[in-house]
């Protein structure tokens, strides 16, 4: 039987009330029981409800993670002789100056033949892509192809540096040997210095320039080679050449055991992470690899042995991957939202992304949406096992002669709408901690099309401020990404500081708010 989210919240709220009465619990709503820590807001940024750091109390309001809306078909597939059916691990950049989407992607990710190439595509809308003839690399005696360069294993890591004053270095990259590269257009590259401070352990790190830090940021893989375990670290650089790796390691913990067991997996790895500076914080799509092992014959199944393809004792990891949502205030210490729940779901049986989903290196804000490109595979992780003479699991669907084994997909969200606070059909309250700010107007991102949202202003003790109570608030009863809140026609906030916000919502999803300068 299907139960709607709102019906479930109504049931859960009823059960919660009963339990609170039995145990003598109560929810703080005002006065000294409210958290009095003052939070200073930056009026240039919207405030998301990824956790309760801004919240003093919420009354029967639940937090909901929203999965990205995926296009049912891939936006790019391997259809050229030099590509084969396997293309993967795209870097996608959008140039506002050129109004152009650009993609660099790998072909032949797992399977032979050699050599392997980095290829290029471009698009005006990010959905319909062209593969231009670049005339750079010879294939079968001709240069009429979209190959950028030959590669060994990885594709290299590319970024568009809009803060770079030298046009010849507007595009920056690190190749798989961690040598710097520069380009004026992302197609024609010149070699630079050898980057120092990092080791070659990365499949798909996130690389970007952080204007607030005035540093280049590299959210990278750390590999524990004693057990071949994948984790995440962050490196910073002032000049793109000299890198310092922060010692903190982002890795699964003991609380993940229940999710590992639920999937019948042996362990969880963080395969890679895709960060996005967003509204004063960092959002991250961390690729969670719930893995089990494909062992060579006569090996013990509970061992994780290091090795290289074709060497004695080598093993293959198998399992599914899908990104989960994380966020951070410093790009180093990451917080997970709804751990165990993917924010980009794998597709149904037969879909191009049924086996696994790996998020791209470059999430984007495009107009009023967040876009994340991803690698989708019909097979599980060990797609290439049979090509190296290793056993493949029964749930593989990787007949490379008949199907597209891997392709590039796209998932999208409306701005801020990755996580919401939701109320059922009864008015519920969310009260913030005291907020200090310099702005004078309040906007909210909420879907109240089937309900209602009101905002009441409170002093630090939880008392309503005259002229700004809920009855005087002009209620939102529609779906809006940016609704200006008004009280009896006036949008301007009072001069009193600090103050609290009390959101009264029913049948509403509240995503974010902003107090604008």
N, C-alpha and C positions, 0 to 999 in steps of 0.2 A: 504494500500500500504506500502510495506517495504522500508524504507530508510536507506541506509548504514550509518555507523558512519562518514566515510570520506565525503560522499555527504552532510550529515547534517552539518559538519564542514565548508564545502565550502560555503553552503548557509548562515550559521550563520556568517562566515567571511565577506561575501558580504554585508549582512545587517548591520554588525557592522561598516564597512567602511562608508556606506551611512549615518548612524546615527552620526558618528563622524564628517563627513563633515558638516551635518546640524547644529550640536551643537557647532562646532568649537573645538572639542576635538582633541588631538593628543597623540600618544604613545611615551614616551621618548625612545630614542635609543642611545644617546651618550652625552658626555660633562657634563656640570653642572647639567643637568636635571636628571642624573642618581643618584641613591642612593649611597652615599659615605661611608656608615657604613661598616667598615672592619669586615669580618667574619673569625675567626680562625678555620681551619679545622684540624681534627685528621686524619692523613694519614692511620690509621689502620682501618678506617670505611668508608663504602660506604655512599654516600649522596643521600637520596631519595627525591622525589618531593611531599611530603605529603601536603605541603603548600608552600607559597611564601616567606618563611623566608630567603632563599638564593638568591632570584630572585629580580633584579632591574627592569626588564621589560620583558614582553613576548608579542609578536606581533601576535594576532590571533591564539594563541596556547591554546588548551583546556585541562583541567585536567580530566582524566577518571579513575573511580574506576573499578577494574576488579574482578569479582566474581570468587570464587574458582571452579576448575574443580572437580566435584564430581564423585565418583564411582556410577554407577546406582543402584547397589545392596548394602545392608549393609555388613560390614566386620564381624559383629558378631550379632547373633540372640539368643534369648532364646529358647533352645531346650532340656533342662534337666528338670526332674520332679520338682526339687527344684527351678527352675527359672520361669517357666511359660512363657507367651508370652511377658512379660515386663522386659526388661533390660535397664538400663539408667545410666547417669552421670558417664562416665568412667574417670579414671585417667590413662593416658598412658605415660609411660616413656621409653626411649631408653638408654640402657647401651652400650656405645662404648667398654668398657672393656670386656663385655660378648657377644657383638654383638647380643643383644637380645632386642626385644620389650616386655614390660610387661604391662598388663592392669588389673586394679581393677575396678569392676563395681557393681552396685546395681541391685538386682532382686526385683520383686514385688514392684516397685516404688510407685504406687498409690494404687493398689488393694490388698485386703486380698488374701491369708491367712497369718497369722503369723506363725513362726517368719520370720523376714526379714534377708537377708544375704548379706555379701560382698563376691563376688566371684572373681576368678583370672583366667586369660588366658595369654598365651605367644605366640610369633611369631618370626620367623627369618626374615621375610620381611615386617612386619607391615600390611599385607593384609590377609594372611591365618593364622588363629589362632587356637590353641589347648587349651583345657581345661583339664589340668592334674589332676589326682587323687592325692590329697594332704594328705589325711588321717588325717585331723586336727579336723573336726567337724562332729558329728554324724547326719545323716539324715535318718529317717526311719530305725534305728538300724544299719546303715552302715556308714563307713567313706570314701567310695570310691566316692569322689566328689571333686569339686574344690572350696569349701567354705573356706574362710579365717577366718571369725568370724560372729557371730550374731550381728545385729544392731537394734537400735530403729527407727530412722528416716533417718539420714544422713549416709554416708558411711565412714566418716573420710577423712582426707586430707593427701596425701602422696607425698613425693619428694625424688629424688635421689641426695644426697649431695656429689658431686665428690671432694669437698674440705675437707671433713671430713677425719682426719687421723686415727680414730679408725674404723677398718673394721666392728665392731659390730654395729656401728651407721651410716653406709653408707646410709641406707634408714631411713628416718625420717618421722614421721607422727603425726598428732593430731587427736584423736578420737572425737566423737561427743560431749563428755564432756570436750573437750579441755585439755585432758591429753596427754602428750608427749609419743611417742612410738618409738622404735628403732629396726632395723632389719639388719642382714648382707646380706639378699637375697631378701627382700620384701615379704617373705612368713612366716617366723617364727619371731614373734614379742615379745618383752619384754616391760613392762610398765615402764614409767619414771615419772617425776614430773608433777604436775598440772601446766599448763601454766596459766599465769596471764596477765591481761590487756585487754582482749577481752570478749565479751559476745556471747552467742550461738545464732547467727542470720543467719547462713550461710548455703546455699544449696551447692554452688559450687564455692568456692573462688580459686584464683590462688596462689599457694605457690611455692616459688623458692628461691635459694640463689643468691644474686647479688654480683659477685666478685669485681665489681668496687666500690660498697659501703661497702663491707665486712659485709653485713647484710642479714638476712633472711627477705623476703618480702611476705606479705600476703594481696593480693588484695581481699577484702572481701565485703560481703553484709552488709548494714546498713538498718534496718527496722524501718520505722516510724509507730509504732503500733497504733497510733491514727487514721490513715486512711489505715493501712496495706499497705504502699507504700515501694517499694524496690528501694534502691539507693546503691552507691558504695563508700567505704572508703578504705584506705590503712594503714596497720600496719607494723612496722619494729621491728626487734629484733637482738641483738648481739649474743644471746646464745640459741635461739629457745624456751626459757622458759618465759622470761620477754619481753612483747610486749608493744609498744607505738603506739596508733592509732593517725594518723594525723587528725587534726580537719576538713580539707577540705572535702566536700561531693560532689561527682560527681553525678549529677542528671539532669533529663530533665528540660528544661526551656520553656519560653513563645514562643520561635521560633519553638518549636515542635508541636504547636497547629495545624498547617496546615497539618502535616503528620498524626496526630491523627484523624482529621476530614476526611481526604481522605480515611482512612480505616474504617470509621464508628465506631471508638472506643471512649471510654470515657476518656481514659488517657493513658499515656506512663509510664511504669516502666522500670528501668534497673534491670533485673532479676539477672544477674551475669556477671562476666567479666573474660576473660582468657588472661593473659598477657604473653608476650615473650620478654626478653631482646634481642635487635636486632640492630646491627650496631651503638652502642652508644646511642640508644634511647630505648623506649619500645613500641612495638606494642600491641594492645589489640583488642580482639573480644568481644564486649559488647552485651549481649543478650537483645534485645529490645522487650519488651512485650507490644504489643498494645492490651489493655485489655478492656473487658466489663464484666458485672456481671451476674452470675447465682444466683438468690436470692431464698431463701425459700419462700413458698407460703405466700401471703399477705404482703410481705415486699416491701418497696418503692424501685424502681429500681435505683434511683439516689443516694442512700446512700451506703457508704462503711463502713460496721460494723465489728468490730473485733470479734473474736470468735474462737473456736476450733471445729474440726469435731464432730458432734453429739450434740453440745451444742445449747441452744436457741439463735436465732439471728445470727447463723453462716451463712456466705455466701461463695460462691465459685467464684473465678475469672476465667473468660474464655476469650479466644482470641488466637491470633497467636504470635509466637516468631520467630525471626531470628536475627543472629548477624550482627552488623554493625561495621565498622572498626574505631578504635580510635588509638591515639598515644600520647606519653608523653615523656617529658625529665627527669621527676623526679619520675615517677610511682604514682604520686598523682594527678596532674592537667592534665586532659585528653582532647584531641582535637578530634573532630569527623570529619571524611572524608565522604562527601556526605551523610549527615544525612537524614534519611528516606529511604535509599537504602541499602538493605542487601548485605553483602559481601559473605555470603553463603545463597543461595536462597532456599526457600522451593521447594519441588518437585512438579510435576504435579499431578492432581487428580489420586488417586490409588497408588501413590508411597508411600514407607515406611516413607518418611519424608514430606508428604504433609501438615500435620497439624501444626507441629512446628519443629524448628531446634534450639538446644541449644549447643553451642560450648563447647569443653572439657576444663579441667583445664590445659592442658599441650600441647600447640602448640610446634612444633619441626622444626628445620632445619635438613633435611635428605638429605645429599649430596648436590645437586643443586636445592632443592625444599623446600618449607614450607608446612608442613603437619598439619592439624587440624582435630582431631577426634570430632565427635559430636553425640548427641542423636537426633534421628529422630523419629517422631511420626506420625501415620496416623491420629490421632485425634488432636483437638485443646487442649488448656491447661487443661481444666477441665475433662480430660479423666476419672478420678475416680469418677465423680459426681454420676453416677447411682449406684455405689457400696455402697454409703452412704445414699441412699434414696433421693438424690437431683435431681432436673430437669436437663436434659442435653439439650444443644442446638441442633437444627436440623442439623447443619453442622458437628456434630460428626460422626466419622466412627470408633468406638472403640468396635467392636464385638470381645471381647477377646477370644471367643471360636473358631473363624474361622480365625483370622488374627494375625500377629505379631503386637501387639499394639505399641511397641517401640523397636528400635534396634540401633546399633552403625554404623554410617557412617564415611566416610573420604573425606575431601576436600583438594585439593593441588594447589599450585601456584609455578611457577618457581621463583627462587631467585629474590627478590626485585619487583616482578611484580604484586603488588597489586594496584599500582597507576602509571599512565603514563602521560606525556605531549605529546599531539598529534597534528600533523600538517596535513593539506590537501595537495593537489597536487602542491601548490605554496610554494616556499621557505619561511619559517617563522623563526623568531629569538627568542631565549631565552637568555637574558644577565644576568649574575650573578652580585651580589654585589662584591666589592673588596674582594679577598680571600687571606688570609695569611696562608702559609703552609710550610712544610719542605721537602715535597716529590719532586720527579723529573720526574714522568711519569704519564700520564692521561689515565685512562680506562673508558669506557662507557658501560652501559647495555642498548641496544636498539634493536628494530626490524625495520630495514630499508630494509627488503627483497623486498619490492615493491617501495622503494623510495631511499632516500640518506640522509646522515648525514655528516656534516663538522663542525669542531671546529676552531674558530679563537680566538687568545689571544689578549686581550686589556689591555692598562694601565688603571689606576684608572679614567682617564678622558674620557675613551671610545675610544681612538685612537688605531689602530692596531699596534701590535709590529712587527717590521721588521723580516721577515723570518717565521712568524707564522700567516699569514693571511689565509683566507678561500681558496684562489686559490692554496696555497701550501699544504693544508691539503689533505692527502690521504683519500678519502671519504669512509665511511662505506656504503655498499649496500647489506648487509646481516643481518641475525638475530643472534645476539651474546650476551651472558651474560657478557662477559668481553673482549671488543675489545680495544686494545692498540692504541691510536691515534698517528699518525706520521705526520710530516711536512717535505716534500721532503726527506723522508726516515729516518728522525731522530725522535726518541721517547722522547728524553730528553727535558724537559722544560727549558726555559731561567732562568737565575739567578734573574731576576727582580721580586721583591715582594713589595707590593701585586700586584695582577693582576686580571683581569676578564676573564671569559669564555663566549664566544658567540657561542651558538649552532645554526647552520643553518640546519633546517630539512624540508623535504617535504615527504609526505606519510610515515611518520615515527612515531613510539612510543618510546619516551625516558623515561627510568625508573630510572636510577641512574648514578652517576659517582663517581670516586675515584681518588684522587691524592696520589699515593703510595709513601711510604718512600723509 
